[in-house]
Amino acid sequence: MTDYNNYLKSEFNIDGKVLDLVSRAESSLAERFARIDDTTAICQMKVLKAFQDNHINATHFDWSTGYGYDDAGRDAVERVYSSVFGTEAALVRPNIVNGTHAIASTLLGLLRPGDELIEVTGTPYDTLQTVIGRPDGSAANKRGDGSLLGPDDFKGTIRDYGIIYKEVALGGDLDIDLDAIRKAVTPKTRVVAMQRSTGYDWRPAISLESLKKVNELVHGISKDIIVMLDNCYGEFVGTVEPTEFGVDVMAGSLIKNPGGGLALSGGYIVGRADLIEQISYRLTCPGIGAECGLTFGQNRNVLQGLFLAPKVVNAALKGALLAGSVYSMLGFEVMPSADADRSDIIQAIKFGSAERTVAFCQAVQSASPIDSYVSPMPWDMPGYEDQVVMAAGAFVQGSSIELSADAPLREPYIAYFQGGLTYEHSRFGVIKSLDTLYRKGLVTL
């Protein structure tokens, strides 16, 4: 490591005090890193078995055109995803533009006027609030000038379709409140939804154990209630995926964990066959469903990215652990704590000031392979309540499985660090961020 540190000093002008602190933090994580490696080994074999069981071959990389009828590659991709996630069916499409689109298609495909949707992990991520069309006058429902949105602004949302929406807050321990969920369910409840990852909240990701408890509770009340999960950032963090213990339908993004950094776009939805069929009618149209949909030659990238995904998630998890450990050692509040079990790849750091938060994100950008010379500034990003600063010097635009960091500019000024296609790169993101804050006098070593 001496040669490596000397190289960083000479070629990147990193201060020796920064390298010493990061090295101490890394040494303390050796046992945790070994456990992550064990998980990765199992996930890698699970993915390999899915490829082998579905007889993936070179013909599945071929192009189709037009409507995409009989696209063998597309069908093979979806069979592999079904196998990996232990489900009856899957939709894996490049025309799903992001995770929010996958989740919205799922909800709008399953819910009908008069049905009730209950979100049981508190207020969902900012962009999903615009899908719901929250009627409570929250900041997410205000225009840029501060005026409340009117009825015309909610066209096409869940609210516009006459669907009832309720939320159940997390308990005082920032975990699932089973008693509150039990009381919230009514005969109109059609979907109980959960968000596994942190989003822009100050809480740990929901554990697999807690997700399983919700699934058992809800299905114990009624088998007709659909349990749905936003699985973004959670894939391959554990050896079991939530659909394997009974979650009915699950959605996520291909430019996060399962795309392995190679998928150029897209999202996935996996679950019961009857539910996937309903959702496919929303994604395309009734009568067409999953039968059409060109994959634009992306099947090779999607499959190879999935094959690499367990190892890429391994790198991102280790980077998140290192970031949490380093900034905790400096006295900052972090979520989750450096010694906590993790259910997603995100590390939240409470910086307490806009200056530190922006400097942190700019430093992560400067550690990136793409657009390293660009300095991101806060801006009014569509679908978000506050201005957001985003560091994303990625090969794939918006790919947050690549080294990235982002933060809404609101108190208490929390930055969210995630990704890294290799651990070495994620590690350097931590080093560069700390070096920048130290040189600016924003932290003391």
Number of C-alpha atoms within 10 A of each C-alpha: 7 7 8 9 16 15 13 17 14 10 9 11 12 20 19 14 12 19 20 12 18 22 16 13 21 19 11 13 16 11 10 15 18 12 10 18 17 13 18 23 14 16 24 18 13 19 22 16 15 20 22 11 12 13 11 17 11 8 10 19 20 16 18 18 12 10 12 16 14 12 19 16 24 29 18 20 25 20 22 26 26 22 21 22 22 20 21 18 23 29 26 29 27 23 16 22 15 20 24 23 22 26 28 20 22 26 20 20 18 19 22 15 12 13 17 21 24 22 21 23 26 20 19 22 17 18 17 18 20 21 23 23 21 20 15 9 11 12 16 20 23 15 13 11 6 9 11 17 18 12 11 8 15 19 13 13 18 24 19 16 17 14 20 19 18 18 18 18 17 18 14 8 8 15 18 23 19 18 10 15 21 13 9 14 20 11 10 13 21 23 23 23 23 24 22 24 24 25 20 17 17 16 17 24 26 21 19 18 11 15 23 16 13 22 23 17 15 20 16 11 13 14 10 12 20 23 24 24 24 23 25 26 27 27 23 26 23 20 14 18 20 24 24 14 14 18 23 24 26 28 26 28 31 31 29 29 34 30 27 26 30 24 25 18 24 24 27 24 30 28 25 20 15 11 20 25 20 20 26 24 17 20 24 15 13 13 9 13 17 23 15 17 22 19 23 16 17 21 24 20 18 28 26 15 22 28 22 20 27 29 24 26 32 27 26 32 26 27 30 29 25 27 30 26 25 24 22 18 16 12 9 16 17 24 23 24 17 23 11 11 12 23 24 28 29 30 29 28 24 20 21 16 15 18 13 21 25 26 21 29 27 26 24 30 28 23 26 24 14 14 16 18 13 13 17 23 14 15 14 13 13 12 15 19 22 19 16 19 24 25 29 28 26 21 15 17 12 18 26 27 29 29 29 25 28 26 25 25 21 14 11 14 18 26 26 25 29 25 32 29 23 18 22 13 20 29 22 19 29 24 25 25 21 29 22 22 18 16 12 12 11 15 16 10 10
